[in-house]
């Protein structure tokens, strides 16, 4: 399979021009001190619900449920995220996971290649104590989407990288940092979850956003959908630069391709099997993606 030729930039040419190096020791070499690294606190990018889910951003009831709200006004949704986005902890006192007044932002991405859509089943812990990484509320479920929270590292690091422009762009420094952080987090997730780099991505489309107010588990005082807003995206893998996808078994149990013409049929089959007690449940966000945004994507792709 052919690969794209690497472009030689001016900086790369300079780096290759001089191969000889030398080293200089620091005045006093100190012995390294071993310290236990604390487990980082889970954080997420969020936006106040009343600002995001509004008439201005174009959210309306979906075609299949009065408790699912969707919008196709992607530019306005992103403007609100860039302007009002902030970071907070996900768990503990005053946390995001228990606060429906704040929406955690997730880019929920479908993956396609050569007119096939990628499906997967989330992993589940087994009797041998296999570790499961991810939201326990989603374990074992069928899904078409990949994506995770945009963390403090994504957003704060991106804002810090703008230090050179801080005096030139004081009014939009945080907004630009949030935008870059959203981008950083997206590409990091793609690399971690399906093992492809930016050069393996042939196309990326943002189709809209959605918010799910349905009660899925009556036992939970706060439903998972109440505190998350998904940005509907579709990523197309470039077959010229990609031989295979790589999954972490701690997150994904299995994956398979479904031809475009059978995507809606696959959803219906999986949902009916679960109703009859013959299989796992389909993620609610996967239902939203296929019922609300799949036809939009097919139309835009000219299939």
Beta strands, then each sheet from edge to edge (+ up, - down):
strand 1: 43-48
strand 2: 60-61
strand 3: 68-71
strand 4: 86-89
strand 5: 102-112
strand 6: 116-122
strand 7: 142-143
strand 8: 201-212
strand 9: 228-237
strand 10: 252-259
sheet 1: 2+ 3- 8+ 9- 5- 1+ 4-
sheet 2: 7+ 6- 10+
end
